[in-house]
Amino acid sequence: MSRSSVRMVAMILTVLAGVVACRAGNGASAAVPSPVADEARATAPGKEMAVVAGGCFWGIQAVFQHVKGVVSATSGYSGGTVKNPDYEAVSSGQTGHAESVAIVYDPSQVTYGELLRVFFSVALNPTEVNRQGPDSGTQYRSVIFYGNDEQKKIAEAYIAQLDSAKVFRKAIATQVVPLKAFYKAEDYHQNYATIHPNDPYIMFNDAPKVANLRREFPEIYK
């Protein structure tokens, strides 16, 4: 199904149901706590990168663009075997890539673990397998792509912490895998939620995520 068709179906279903999709803590039975294991906050400004995937990259990008300490958030593709994929190829589900977002952040302002807390709290429902909201397929799977051993340890420890505390009604399905490559998506996908706030898909699926970020994390919202 094309993205335009998905937008229309999502809008119709949402209107009929009378609900707003992608609420904060979607799938959660309790508040998402801070990670017990995290990197130390840097004493000087710098730049580090985190790469995550969780459904349509428009919403993930929009959420992290509003987090203090995030320098940039870029939509793209990771996790597959095809070099330099394009959107149509990734959408076919045959490349192995997931719609992903590369987050460049200042570790003196926000930590990797704090970014993951935002990810699990408002960016997605981490218990869904190969889907998020109206989007289904392996290209919409939930993934944390770690860039080094420290990121791997923090991500795995945090998922274990959340599962042990039964924060979500079901086990977290988010994969933790090494980052092999990140391919920037086409220009028309960048800043899509900001540029097209009245797109029905954005209104019903992604704008609520940003609103929930502002409500749940006012101290880091920008």
Backbone as JSON Lines, residues from 0, in Angstrom:
{"i":0,"aa":"M","n":[0.85,-1.19,0.0],"ca":[0.0,0.0,0.0],"c":[0.89,1.25,0.0]}
{"i":1,"aa":"S","n":[0.55,2.24,-0.82],"ca":[1.34,3.46,-0.89],"c":[1.16,4.29,0.37]}
{"i":2,"aa":"R","n":[2.12,5.2,0.63],"ca":[2.02,6.06,1.81],"c":[0.77,6.93,1.75]}
{"i":3,"aa":"S","n":[0.41,7.41,0.54],"ca":[-0.79,8.24,0.42],"c":[-2.03,7.46,0.78]}
{"i":4,"aa":"S","n":[-2.08,6.18,0.37],"ca":[-3.23,5.35,0.71],"c":[-3.29,5.09,2.2]}
{"i":5,"aa":"V","n":[-2.12,4.86,2.8],"ca":[-2.06,4.62,4.23],"c":[-2.55,5.85,4.99]}
{"i":6,"aa":"R","n":[-2.14,7.03,4.52],"ca":[-2.58,8.27,5.17],"c":[-4.11,8.34,5.19]}
{"i":7,"aa":"M","n":[-4.72,8.06,4.03],"ca":[-6.17,8.17,3.94],"c":[-6.86,7.14,4.82]}
{"i":8,"aa":"V","n":[-6.37,5.9,4.79],"ca":[-6.96,4.85,5.62],"c":[-6.83,5.2,7.09]}
{"i":9,"aa":"A","n":[-5.63,5.68,7.48],"ca":[-5.4,6.05,8.87],"c":[-6.34,7.15,9.31]}
{"i":10,"aa":"M","n":[-6.53,8.14,8.45],"ca":[-7.41,9.25,8.79],"c":[-8.84,8.78,8.98]}
{"i":11,"aa":"I","n":[-9.31,7.93,8.05],"ca":[-10.69,7.46,8.13],"c":[-10.91,6.62,9.38]}
{"i":12,"aa":"L","n":[-9.98,5.7,9.64],"ca":[-10.11,4.84,10.81],"c":[-10.07,5.64,12.1]}
{"i":13,"aa":"T","n":[-9.2,6.64,12.13],"ca":[-9.06,7.44,13.35],"c":[-10.31,8.25,13.6]}
{"i":14,"aa":"V","n":[-10.85,8.85,12.56],"ca":[-12.07,9.64,12.71],"c":[-13.22,8.76,13.17]}
{"i":15,"aa":"L","n":[-13.33,7.57,12.56],"ca":[-14.42,6.67,12.93],"c":[-14.29,6.2,14.37]}
{"i":16,"aa":"A","n":[-13.05,5.97,14.8],"ca":[-12.83,5.48,16.15],"c":[-12.92,6.58,17.19]}
{"i":17,"aa":"G","n":[-12.72,7.84,16.73],"ca":[-12.8,8.96,17.65],"c":[-11.64,9.03,18.61]}
{"i":18,"aa":"V","n":[-10.48,8.51,18.2],"ca":[-9.3,8.53,19.07],"c":[-8.12,9.08,18.31]}
{"i":19,"aa":"V","n":[-7.09,9.44,19.06],"ca":[-5.85,9.92,18.47],"c":[-4.8,8.84,18.65]}
{"i":20,"aa":"A","n":[-4.12,8.49,17.56],"ca":[-3.12,7.43,17.61],"c":[-1.84,7.9,18.27]}
{"i":21,"aa":"C","n":[-1.02,6.92,18.62],"ca":[0.35,7.17,19.09],"c":[0.4,8.05,20.33]}
{"i":22,"aa":"R","n":[-0.4,7.72,21.33],"ca":[-0.34,8.45,22.59],"c":[0.96,8.15,23.31]}
{"i":23,"aa":"A","n":[1.35,9.02,24.25],"ca":[2.55,8.78,25.04],"c":[2.39,7.48,25.8]}
{"i":24,"aa":"G","n":[3.48,6.7,25.83],"ca":[3.42,5.45,26.56],"c":[2.48,4.46,25.91]}
{"i":25,"aa":"N","n":[2.28,4.54,24.6],"ca":[1.4,3.61,23.9],"c":[1.87,2.19,24.17]}
{"i":26,"aa":"G","n":[1.01,1.38,24.76],"ca":[1.39,0.02,25.11],"c":[1.97,-0.09,26.5]}
{"i":27,"aa":"A","n":[2.13,1.04,27.19],"ca":[2.74,1.02,28.52],"c":[1.69,0.94,29.61]}
{"i":28,"aa":"S","n":[2.03,0.22,30.67],"ca":[1.13,0.13,31.82],"c":[1.63,0.98,32.98]}
{"i":29,"aa":"A","n":[2.81,1.58,32.83],"ca":[3.38,2.45,33.86],"c":[4.29,3.46,33.19]}
{"i":30,"aa":"A","n":[4.67,4.48,33.96],"ca":[5.58,5.49,33.42],"c":[6.92,4.85,33.07]}
{"i":31,"aa":"V","n":[7.53,5.34,32.01],"ca":[8.83,4.81,31.59],"c":[9.92,5.48,32.43]}
{"i":32,"aa":"P","n":[10.65,4.72,33.24],"ca":[11.66,5.31,34.13],"c":[12.95,5.65,33.4]}
{"i":33,"aa":"S","n":[13.8,6.4,34.05],"ca":[15.12,6.68,33.52],"c":[15.95,5.4,33.53]}
{"i":34,"aa":"P","n":[16.9,5.26,32.61],"ca":[17.73,4.05,32.6],"c":[18.67,4.03,33.81]}
{"i":35,"aa":"V","n":[18.81,2.86,34.4],"ca":[19.74,2.71,35.51],"c":[21.17,2.79,35.0]}
{"i":36,"aa":"A","n":[21.42,2.16,33.84],"ca":[22.75,2.19,33.22],"c":[22.75,3.23,32.11]}
{"i":37,"aa":"D","n":[23.66,4.17,32.17],"ca":[23.73,5.22,31.16],"c":[25.17,5.72,31.06]}
{"i":38,"aa":"E","n":[25.45,6.44,29.98],"ca":[26.77,7.05,29.84],"c":[26.86,8.26,30.76]}
{"i":39,"aa":"A","n":[28.05,8.61,31.17],"ca":[28.24,9.81,31.99],"c":[28.05,11.05,31.12]}
{"i":40,"aa":"R","n":[27.42,12.06,31.69],"ca":[27.25,13.29,30.93],"c":[28.62,13.93,30.69]}
{"i":41,"aa":"A","n":[28.87,14.3,29.47],"ca":[30.16,14.88,29.1],"c":[30.37,16.23,29.79]}
{"i":42,"aa":"T","n":[31.6,16.56,30.05],"ca":[31.91,17.83,30.71],"c":[32.15,18.96,29.72]}
{"i":43,"aa":"A","n":[32.25,18.61,28.45],"ca":[32.47,19.62,27.42],"c":[31.57,19.3,26.22]}
{"i":44,"aa":"P","n":[31.15,20.33,25.48],"ca":[30.31,20.1,24.31],"c":[30.99,19.18,23.29]}
{"i":45,"aa":"G","n":[30.19,18.43,22.59],"ca":[30.71,17.53,21.58],"c":[29.57,17.02,20.71]}
{"i":46,"aa":"K","n":[29.86,16.03,19.89],"ca":[28.84,15.45,19.02],"c":[28.97,13.94,19.01]}
{"i":47,"aa":"E","n":[27.86,13.26,19.28],"ca":[27.76,11.82,19.2],"c":[26.54,11.48,18.34]}
{"i":48,"aa":"M","n":[26.45,10.24,17.89],"ca":[25.31,9.87,17.05],"c":[24.61,8.64,17.59]}
{"i":49,"aa":"A","n":[23.29,8.7,17.55],"ca":[22.44,7.56,17.89],"c":[21.54,7.31,16.69]}
{"i":50,"aa":"V","n":[21.31,6.05,16.36],"ca":[20.44,5.71,15.23],"c":[19.36,4.76,15.72]}
{"i":51,"aa":"V","n":[18.11,5.12,15.48],"ca":[16.98,4.3,15.9],"c":[15.96,4.19,14.77]}
{"i":52,"aa":"A","n":[15.1,3.2,14.89],"ca":[14.02,3.01,13.92],"c":[12.78,2.59,14.7]}
{"i":53,"aa":"G","n":[11.62,3.04,14.23],"ca":[10.38,2.68,14.91],"c":[9.18,3.18,14.15]}
{"i":54,"aa":"G","n":[8.91,2.56,13.02],"ca":[7.79,3.02,12.19],"c":[8.23,4.09,11.21]}
{"i":55,"aa":"C","n":[7.28,4.87,10.75],"ca":[7.57,5.94,9.78],"c":[8.6,6.91,10.35]}
{"i":56,"aa":"F","n":[9.63,7.2,9.58],"ca":[10.68,8.08,10.09],"c":[10.25,9.52,10.24]}
{"i":57,"aa":"W","n":[9.14,9.92,9.65],"ca":[8.67,11.3,9.8],"c":[8.45,11.62,11.28]}
{"i":58,"aa":"G","n":[7.76,10.73,11.99],"ca":[7.44,10.99,13.38],"c":[8.64,10.9,14.29]}
{"i":59,"aa":"I","n":[9.51,9.91,14.07],"ca":[10.71,9.78,14.89],"c":[11.58,11.02,14.74]}
{"i":60,"aa":"Q","n":[11.75,11.48,13.5],"ca":[12.55,12.69,13.27],"c":[11.92,13.88,13.98]}
{"i":61,"aa":"A","n":[10.62,14.04,13.87],"ca":[9.94,15.18,14.47],"c":[10.11,15.2,15.99]}
{"i":62,"aa":"V","n":[10.01,14.04,16.63],"ca":[10.18,13.96,18.08],"c":[11.57,14.44,18.49]}
{"i":63,"aa":"F","n":[12.6,13.88,17.87],"ca":[13.95,14.19,18.33],"c":[14.42,15.58,17.91]}
{"i":64,"aa":"Q","n":[13.8,16.17,16.93],"ca":[14.12,17.56,16.59],"c":[13.71,18.51,17.7]}
{"i":65,"aa":"H","n":[12.83,18.04,18.59],"ca":[12.35,18.88,19.69],"c":[12.99,18.52,21.03]}
{"i":66,"aa":"V","n":[14.08,17.76,21.02],"ca":[14.76,17.39,22.26],"c":[15.99,18.27,22.44]}
{"i":67,"aa":"K","n":[16.09,18.93,23.58],"ca":[17.25,19.76,23.88],"c":[18.51,18.9,23.86]}
{"i":68,"aa":"G","n":[19.54,19.45,23.25],"ca":[20.78,18.71,23.14],"c":[20.94,17.98,21.83]}
{"i":69,"aa":"V","n":[19.84,17.84,21.09],"ca":[19.91,17.21,19.77],"c":[20.31,18.27,18.76]}
{"i":70,"aa":"V","n":[21.4,18.01,18.06],"ca":[21.92,18.95,17.06],"c":[21.16,18.79,15.75]}
{"i":71,"aa":"S","n":[20.9,17.54,15.36],"ca":[20.16,17.29,14.12],"c":[19.54,15.9,14.18]}
{"i":72,"aa":"A","n":[18.47,15.72,13.42],"ca":[17.83,14.41,13.27],"c":[17.54,14.24,11.79]}
{"i":73,"aa":"T","n":[18.04,13.17,11.21],"ca":[17.97,12.97,9.76],"c":[17.27,11.66,9.44]}
{"i":74,"aa":"S","n":[16.28,11.7,8.56],"ca":[15.58,10.49,8.15],"c":[16.42,9.72,7.15]}
{"i":75,"aa":"G","n":[16.39,8.39,7.26],"ca":[17.16,7.57,6.33],"c":[16.84,6.1,6.46]}
{"i":76,"aa":"Y","n":[17.78,5.27,6.03],"ca":[17.56,3.83,5.97],"c":[18.76,3.1,6.57]}
{"i":77,"aa":"S","n":[18.49,2.08,7.39],"ca":[19.55,1.28,8.0],"c":[19.07,-0.15,8.17]}
{"i":78,"aa":"G","n":[20.04,-1.05,8.31],"ca":[19.72,-2.43,8.67],"c":[19.57,-3.41,7.54]}
{"i":79,"aa":"G","n":[19.74,-2.93,6.29],"ca":[19.55,-3.82,5.16],"c":[20.85,-4.18,4.46]}
{"i":80,"aa":"T","n":[20.72,-4.81,3.31],"ca":[21.88,-5.28,2.55],"c":[22.11,-4.5,1.26]}
{"i":81,"aa":"V","n":[21.16,-3.66,0.9],"ca":[21.25,-2.91,-0.36],"c":[21.95,-1.58,-0.11]}
{"i":82,"aa":"K","n":[22.96,-1.28,-0.9],"ca":[23.67,-0.01,-0.76],"c":[22.88,1.1,-1.44]}
{"i":83,"aa":"N","n":[22.89,2.27,-0.82],"ca":[22.25,3.46,-1.38],"c":[20.8,3.19,-1.83]}
{"i":84,"aa":"P","n":[19.97,2.67,-0.93],"ca":[18.58,2.37,-1.31],"c":[17.76,3.64,-1.48]}
{"i":85,"aa":"D","n":[16.68,3.52,-2.25],"ca":[15.75,4.63,-2.34],"c":[14.44,4.25,-1.65]}
{"i":86,"aa":"Y","n":[13.57,5.22,-1.52],"ca":[12.34,5.01,-0.75],"c":[11.48,3.89,-1.32]}
{"i":87,"aa":"E","n":[11.33,3.86,-2.63],"ca":[10.47,2.85,-3.24],"c":[11.01,1.45,-2.98]}
{"i":88,"aa":"A","n":[12.33,1.29,-3.05],"ca":[12.92,-0.03,-2.8],"c":[12.73,-0.44,-1.34]}
{"i":89,"aa":"V","n":[12.96,0.48,-0.41],"ca":[12.79,0.17,1.0],"c":[11.33,-0.15,1.29]}
{"i":90,"aa":"S","n":[10.42,0.58,0.68],"ca":[8.99,0.37,0.92],"c":[8.5,-0.99,0.43]}
{"i":91,"aa":"S","n":[9.25,-1.6,-0.47],"ca":[8.87,-2.92,-0.97],"c":[9.1,-3.99,0.09]}
{"i":92,"aa":"G","n":[9.92,-3.66,1.09],"ca":[10.24,-4.63,2.13],"c":[11.28,-5.65,1.72]}
{"i":93,"aa":"Q","n":[11.88,-5.45,0.55],"ca":[12.83,-6.44,0.03],"c":[14.29,-6.08,0.28]}
{"i":94,"aa":"T","n":[14.57,-4.9,0.8],"ca":[15.97,-4.48,0.98],"c":[16.52,-4.84,2.35]}
{"i":95,"aa":"G","n":[15.65,-5.15,3.29],"ca":[16.08,-5.41,4.66],"c":[16.26,-4.15,5.49]}
{"i":96,"aa":"H","n":[16.15,-3.0,4.86],"ca":[16.33,-1.74,5.58],"c":[15.07,-1.36,6.36]}
{"i":97,"aa":"A","n":[15.27,-0.62,7.43],"ca":[14.17,-0.03,8.19],"c":[14.24,1.48,8.05]}
{"i":98,"aa":"E","n":[13.09,2.12,8.01],"ca":[13.08,3.58,8.03],"c":[13.67,4.01,9.37]}
{"i":99,"aa":"S","n":[14.74,4.77,9.33],"ca":[15.53,5.07,10.53],"c":[15.79,6.56,10.64]}
{"i":100,"aa":"V","n":[16.29,6.95,11.8],"ca":[16.65,8.35,12.03],"c":[18.01,8.39,12.72]}
{"i":101,"aa":"A","n":[18.92,9.17,12.14],"ca":[20.23,9.4,12.74],"c":[20.16,10.67,13.57]}
{"i":102,"aa":"I","n":[20.44,10.54,14.86],"ca":[20.34,11.65,15.81],"c":[21.74,12.07,16.22]}
{"i":103,"aa":"V","n":[22.12,13.27,15.88],"ca":[23.39,13.82,16.33],"c":[23.09,14.66,17.56]}
{"i":104,"aa":"Y","n":[23.78,14.36,18.67],"ca":[23.47,15.03,19.93],"c":[24.73,15.46,20.66]}
{"i":105,"aa":"D","n":[24.55,16.44,21.53],"ca":[25.64,16.95,22.36],"c":[25.59,16.21,23.7]}
{"i":106,"aa":"P","n":[26.55,15.32,23.98],"ca":[26.51,14.52,25.21],"c":[26.71,15.32,26.49]}
{"i":107,"aa":"S","n":[27.02,16.61,26.35],"ca":[27.09,17.45,27.55],"c":[25.72,17.99,27.93]}
{"i":108,"aa":"Q","n":[24.75,17.84,27.02],"ca":[23.4,18.33,27.28],"c":[22.38,17.2,27.45]}
{"i":109,"aa":"V","n":[22.58,16.09,26.75],"ca":[21.65,14.97,26.84],"c":[22.45,13.68,26.67]}
{"i":110,"aa":"T","n":[22.08,12.65,27.4],"ca":[22.81,11.4,27.32],"c":[22.12,10.42,26.37]}
{"i":111,"aa":"Y","n":[22.85,9.39,26.02],"ca":[22.3,8.33,25.16],"c":[21.09,7.68,25.82]}
{"i":112,"aa":"G","n":[21.22,7.4,27.12],"ca":[20.11,6.79,27.83],"c":[18.88,7.67,27.88]}
{"i":113,"aa":"E","n":[19.08,8.98,28.01],"ca":[17.94,9.9,28.01],"c":[17.25,9.92,26.66]}
{"i":114,"aa":"L","n":[18.02,9.79,25.59],"ca":[17.41,9.71,24.26],"c":[16.58,8.43,24.13]}
{"i":115,"aa":"L","n":[17.1,7.33,24.66],"ca":[16.35,6.08,24.6],"c":[15.07,6.16,25.44]}
{"i":116,"aa":"R","n":[15.12,6.9,26.55],"ca":[13.9,7.06,27.35],"c":[12.83,7.78,26.54]}
{"i":117,"aa":"V","n":[13.22,8.81,25.8],"ca":[12.27,9.51,24.93],"c":[11.75,8.55,23.86]}
{"i":118,"aa":"F","n":[12.64,7.78,23.29],"ca":[12.28,6.81,22.25],"c":[11.2,5.87,22.74]}
{"i":119,"aa":"F","n":[11.41,5.26,23.91],"ca":[10.44,4.29,24.43],"c":[9.19,4.95,25.0]}
{"i":120,"aa":"S","n":[9.29,6.2,25.42],"ca":[8.15,6.87,26.05],"c":[7.14,7.42,25.07]}
{"i":121,"aa":"V","n":[7.61,8.12,24.04],"ca":[6.67,8.85,23.18],"c":[6.84,8.6,21.69]}
{"i":122,"aa":"A","n":[7.93,7.97,21.26],"ca":[8.19,7.86,19.83],"c":[7.52,6.67,19.17]}
{"i":123,"aa":"L","n":[7.21,5.61,19.95],"ca":[6.67,4.39,19.35],"c":[6.08,3.5,20.41]}
{"i":124,"aa":"N","n":[5.43,2.42,19.95],"ca":[5.04,1.33,20.83],"c":[6.06,0.22,20.61]}
{"i":125,"aa":"P","n":[6.99,0.01,21.55],"ca":[8.08,-0.93,21.33],"c":[7.69,-2.4,21.4]}
{"i":126,"aa":"T","n":[6.42,-2.68,21.68],"ca":[5.99,-4.08,21.74],"c":[5.45,-4.58,20.4]}
{"i":127,"aa":"E","n":[5.26,-3.69,19.46],"ca":[4.75,-4.1,18.15],"c":[5.87,-4.7,17.31]}
{"i":128,"aa":"V","n":[5.53,-5.72,16.53],"ca":[6.5,-6.41,15.68],"c":[6.25,-6.07,14.22]}
{"i":129,"aa":"N","n":[7.26,-5.51,13.57],"ca":[7.18,-5.19,12.14],"c":[5.98,-4.31,11.79]}
{"i":130,"aa":"R","n":[5.69,-3.36,12.68],"ca":[4.63,-2.41,12.38],"c":[4.65,-1.3,13.42]}
{"i":131,"aa":"Q","n":[4.04,-0.17,13.07],"ca":[3.74,0.91,14.0],"c":[2.49,1.59,13.47]}
{"i":132,"aa":"G","n":[1.45,1.62,14.3],"ca":[0.23,2.28,13.87],"c":[-0.29,1.71,12.57]}
{"i":133,"aa":"P","n":[-0.55,2.56,11.56],"ca":[-1.11,2.08,10.31],"c":[-0.09,1.47,9.36]}
{"i":134,"aa":"D","n":[1.2,1.52,9.71],"ca":[2.26,1.05,8.82],"c":[2.72,-0.34,9.22]}
{"i":135,"aa":"S","n":[2.78,-1.26,8.26],"ca":[3.21,-2.62,8.57],"c":[4.25,-3.08,7.56]}
{"i":136,"aa":"G","n":[5.14,-3.95,8.02],"ca":[6.22,-4.46,7.19],"c":[7.53,-4.37,7.94]}
{"i":137,"aa":"T","n":[8.52,-5.13,7.52],"ca":[9.8,-5.13,8.22],"c":[10.48,-3.77,8.17]}
{"i":138,"aa":"Q","n":[10.15,-2.96,7.17],"ca":[10.75,-1.62,7.08],"c":[10.27,-0.7,8.19]}
{"i":139,"aa":"Y","n":[9.26,-1.13,8.94],"ca":[8.74,-0.34,10.05],"c":[9.04,-1.0,11.4]}
{"i":140,"aa":"R","n":[9.98,-1.91,11.43],"ca":[10.31,-2.58,12.69],"c":[11.01,-1.62,13.65]}
{"i":141,"aa":"S","n":[11.02,-2.0,14.92],"ca":[11.64,-1.19,15.96],"c":[13.07,-1.67,16.19]}
{"i":142,"aa":"V","n":[14.04,-0.75,16.06],"ca":[15.45,-1.13,16.16],"c":[16.25,-0.02,16.83]}
{"i":143,"aa":"I","n":[17.21,-0.44,17.64],"ca":[18.26,0.46,18.12],"c":[19.55,-0.01,17.45]}
{"i":144,"aa":"F","n":[20.13,0.83,16.62],"ca":[21.37,0.51,15.94],"c":[22.53,1.1,16.76]}
{"i":145,"aa":"Y","n":[23.28,0.25,17.45],"ca":[24.35,0.77,18.29],"c":[25.63,1.0,17.5]}
{"i":146,"aa":"G","n":[26.33,2.06,17.88],"ca":[27.56,2.42,17.2],"c":[28.81,1.97,17.9]}
{"i":147,"aa":"N","n":[28.68,1.55,19.16],"ca":[29.83,1.08,19.92],"c":[29.34,0.19,21.06]}
{"i":148,"aa":"D","n":[30.31,-0.41,21.79],"ca":[29.95,-1.34,22.85],"c":[29.17,-0.67,23.98]}
{"i":149,"aa":"E","n":[29.5,0.58,24.28],"ca":[28.79,1.27,25.36],"c":[27.32,1.46,25.0]}
{"i":150,"aa":"Q","n":[27.02,1.87,23.77],"ca":[25.64,2.02,23.35],"c":[24.91,0.67,23.42]}
{"i":151,"aa":"K","n":[25.57,-0.39,23.02],"ca":[24.98,-1.72,23.06],"c":[24.61,-2.09,24.5]}
{"i":152,"aa":"K","n":[25.53,-1.9,25.42],"ca":[25.29,-2.25,26.82],"c":[24.16,-1.43,27.42]}
{"i":153,"aa":"I","n":[24.14,-0.14,27.11],"ca":[23.09,0.74,27.65],"c":[21.72,0.32,27.11]}
{"i":154,"aa":"A","n":[21.64,0.07,25.8],"ca":[20.37,-0.3,25.18],"c":[19.86,-1.64,25.71]}
{"i":155,"aa":"E","n":[20.73,-2.64,25.77],"ca":[20.31,-3.96,26.24],"c":[19.92,-3.92,27.72]}
{"i":156,"aa":"A","n":[20.68,-3.18,28.51],"ca":[20.36,-3.07,29.94],"c":[19.03,-2.35,30.14]}
{"i":157,"aa":"Y","n":[18.76,-1.34,29.32],"ca":[17.53,-0.57,29.49],"c":[16.31,-1.41,29.12]}
{"i":158,"aa":"I","n":[16.42,-2.16,28.03],"ca":[15.31,-3.03,27.64],"c":[15.05,-4.08,28.72]}
{"i":159,"aa":"A","n":[16.12,-4.65,29.26],"ca":[15.97,-5.63,30.35],"c":[15.32,-4.98,31.57]}
{"i":160,"aa":"Q","n":[15.72,-3.74,31.87],"ca":[15.15,-3.01,33.01],"c":[13.65,-2.8,32.82]}
{"i":161,"aa":"L","n":[13.25,-2.36,31.63],"ca":[11.84,-2.07,31.36],"c":[11.01,-3.35,31.36]}
{"i":162,"aa":"D","n":[11.56,-4.41,30.77],"ca":[10.83,-5.69,30.76],"c":[10.69,-6.24,32.17]}
{"i":163,"aa":"S","n":[11.76,-6.16,32.95],"ca":[11.72,-6.67,34.32],"c":[10.69,-5.94,35.16]}
{"i":164,"aa":"A","n":[10.56,-4.64,34.94],"ca":[9.6,-3.83,35.68],"c":[8.2,-3.91,35.11]}
{"i":165,"aa":"K","n":[8.07,-4.63,33.98],"ca":[6.78,-4.79,33.31],"c":[6.15,-3.43,33.02]}
{"i":166,"aa":"V","n":[6.99,-2.53,32.51],"ca":[6.51,-1.19,32.14],"c":[5.5,-1.28,31.01]}
{"i":167,"aa":"F","n":[5.72,-2.22,30.09],"ca":[4.8,-2.41,28.97],"c":[4.0,-3.69,29.18]}
{"i":168,"aa":"R","n":[2.83,-3.72,28.61],"ca":[1.93,-4.85,28.81],"c":[2.46,-6.12,28.15]}
{"i":169,"aa":"K","n":[3.3,-5.96,27.16],"ca":[3.93,-7.1,26.5],"c":[5.43,-6.87,26.48]}
{"i":170,"aa":"A","n":[6.18,-7.91,26.14],"ca":[7.64,-7.8,26.08],"c":[8.05,-6.84,24.96]}
{"i":171,"aa":"I","n":[9.12,-6.11,25.19],"ca":[9.64,-5.19,24.18],"c":[10.19,-5.97,23.0]}
{"i":172,"aa":"A","n":[9.8,-5.57,21.8],"ca":[10.23,-6.27,20.58],"c":[11.38,-5.55,19.88]}
{"i":173,"aa":"T","n":[11.81,-4.42,20.42],"ca":[12.87,-3.63,19.8],"c":[14.16,-4.43,19.67]}
{"i":174,"aa":"Q","n":[14.71,-4.48,18.48],"ca":[15.97,-5.17,18.24],"c":[17.13,-4.25,18.61]}
{"i":175,"aa":"V","n":[18.24,-4.83,19.05],"ca":[19.47,-4.09,19.3],"c":[20.54,-4.72,18.42]}
{"i":176,"aa":"V","n":[20.94,-4.01,17.38],"ca":[21.86,-4.57,16.39],"c":[22.94,-3.54,16.04]}
{"i":177,"aa":"P","n":[24.09,-3.99,15.56],"ca":[25.16,-3.05,15.21],"c":[24.79,-2.19,14.0]}
{"i":178,"aa":"L","n":[25.21,-0.94,14.05],"ca":[25.01,-0.04,12.92],"c":[26.1,-0.32,11.87]}
{"i":179,"aa":"K","n":[25.67,-0.76,10.71],"ca":[26.61,-1.03,9.63],"c":[26.68,0.12,8.64]}
{"i":180,"aa":"A","n":[25.55,0.77,8.43],"ca":[25.51,1.91,7.51],"c":[24.22,2.68,7.72]}
{"i":181,"aa":"F","n":[24.27,3.96,7.46],"ca":[23.07,4.8,7.47],"c":[23.03,5.56,6.16]}
{"i":182,"aa":"Y","n":[21.92,5.43,5.45],"ca":[21.77,6.12,4.16],"c":[20.7,7.19,4.29]}
{"i":183,"aa":"K","n":[21.07,8.42,4.03],"ca":[20.13,9.53,4.14],"c":[18.99,9.36,3.13]}
{"i":184,"aa":"A","n":[17.77,9.6,3.58],"ca":[16.6,9.51,2.7],"c":[16.53,10.73,1.79]}
{"i":185,"aa":"E","n":[15.67,10.63,0.83],"ca":[15.47,11.7,-0.14],"c":[15.09,13.01,0.55]}
{"i":186,"aa":"D","n":[15.41,14.11,-0.08],"ca":[15.18,15.42,0.52],"c":[13.72,15.65,0.9]}
{"i":187,"aa":"Y","n":[12.79,15.11,0.1],"ca":[11.39,15.39,0.39],"c":[10.9,14.69,1.66]}
{"i":188,"aa":"H","n":[11.7,13.77,2.2],"ca":[11.34,13.13,3.46],"c":[11.9,13.89,4.68]}
{"i":189,"aa":"Q","n":[12.84,14.79,4.45],"ca":[13.46,15.5,5.57],"c":[12.53,16.6,6.09]}
{"i":190,"aa":"N","n":[12.4,16.67,7.4],"ca":[11.56,17.7,8.05],"c":[10.12,17.64,7.57]}
{"i":191,"aa":"Y","n":[9.67,16.45,7.2],"ca":[8.35,16.33,6.59],"c":[7.24,16.8,7.53]}
{"i":192,"aa":"A","n":[7.32,16.43,8.8],"ca":[6.25,16.81,9.73],"c":[6.19,18.32,9.93]}
{"i":193,"aa":"T","n":[7.34,18.97,9.9],"ca":[7.39,20.42,10.07],"c":[6.85,21.13,8.85]}
{"i":194,"aa":"I","n":[7.21,20.63,7.69],"ca":[6.82,21.27,6.43],"c":[5.35,21.0,6.09]}
{"i":195,"aa":"H","n":[4.83,19.83,6.52],"ca":[3.47,19.44,6.16],"c":[2.63,19.15,7.42]}
{"i":196,"aa":"P","n":[2.45,20.14,8.27],"ca":[1.71,19.89,9.53],"c":[0.25,19.53,9.32]}
{"i":197,"aa":"N","n":[-0.32,19.88,8.16],"ca":[-1.73,19.61,7.91],"c":[-1.96,18.32,7.14]}
{"i":198,"aa":"D","n":[-0.9,17.6,6.85],"ca":[-1.05,16.29,6.22],"c":[-1.8,15.4,7.21]}
{"i":199,"aa":"P","n":[-2.89,14.75,6.79],"ca":[-3.66,13.92,7.72],"c":[-2.82,12.87,8.45]}
{"i":200,"aa":"Y","n":[-1.84,12.29,7.75],"ca":[-0.99,11.29,8.4],"c":[-0.22,11.91,9.56]}
{"i":201,"aa":"I","n":[0.32,13.09,9.33],"ca":[1.07,13.79,10.38],"c":[0.14,14.19,11.52]}
{"i":202,"aa":"M","n":[-1.01,14.72,11.19],"ca":[-1.95,15.19,12.21],"c":[-2.38,14.08,13.16]}
{"i":203,"aa":"F","n":[-2.63,12.9,12.61],"ca":[-3.19,11.82,13.41],"c":[-2.15,10.87,14.0]}
{"i":204,"aa":"N","n":[-0.96,10.82,13.4],"ca":[0.02,9.85,13.86],"c":[1.27,10.46,14.5]}
{"i":205,"aa":"D","n":[1.69,11.61,14.01],"ca":[2.97,12.15,14.45],"c":[2.88,13.39,15.32]}
{"i":206,"aa":"A","n":[1.96,14.3,15.01],"ca":[1.81,15.49,15.85],"c":[1.52,15.12,17.31]}
{"i":207,"aa":"P","n":[0.71,14.09,17.58],"ca":[0.49,13.71,18.99],"c":[1.77,13.27,19.7]}
{"i":208,"aa":"K","n":[2.72,12.69,18.98],"ca":[3.98,12.29,19.6],"c":[4.75,13.51,20.1]}
{"i":209,"aa":"V","n":[4.8,14.54,19.26],"ca":[5.51,15.76,19.66],"c":[4.78,16.44,20.82]}
{"i":210,"aa":"A","n":[3.46,16.45,20.77],"ca":[2.68,17.03,21.87],"c":[2.92,16.26,23.17]}
{"i":211,"aa":"N","n":[3.03,14.95,23.07],"ca":[3.27,14.13,24.26],"c":[4.68,14.32,24.79]}
{"i":212,"aa":"L","n":[5.63,14.54,23.9],"ca":[6.99,14.86,24.35],"c":[6.98,16.13,25.17]}
{"i":213,"aa":"R","n":[6.27,17.14,24.69],"ca":[6.21,18.41,25.41],"c":[5.55,18.24,26.77]}
{"i":214,"aa":"R","n":[4.53,17.41,26.85],"ca":[3.83,17.21,28.11],"c":[4.62,16.33,29.08]}
{"i":215,"aa":"E","n":[5.22,15.25,28.56],"ca":[5.91,14.29,29.42],"c":[7.31,14.74,29.82]}
{"i":216,"aa":"F","n":[7.97,15.53,28.94],"ca":[9.36,15.92,29.2],"c":[9.55,17.43,28.97]}
{"i":217,"aa":"P","n":[8.84,18.27,29.71],"ca":[8.94,19.71,29.48],"c":[10.35,20.25,29.71]}
{"i":218,"aa":"E","n":[11.13,19.57,30.56],"ca":[12.47,20.07,30.89],"c":[13.46,19.89,29.73]}
{"i":219,"aa":"I","n":[13.15,19.0,28.78],"ca":[14.07,18.81,27.65],"c":[13.42,19.16,26.31]}
{"i":220,"aa":"Y","n":[12.19,19.66,26.37],"ca":[11.5,20.03,25.12],"c":[12.02,21.38,24.62]}
{"i":221,"aa":"K","n":[12.23,21.45,23.31],"ca":[12.63,22.73,22.73],"c":[11.75,23.06,21.53]}
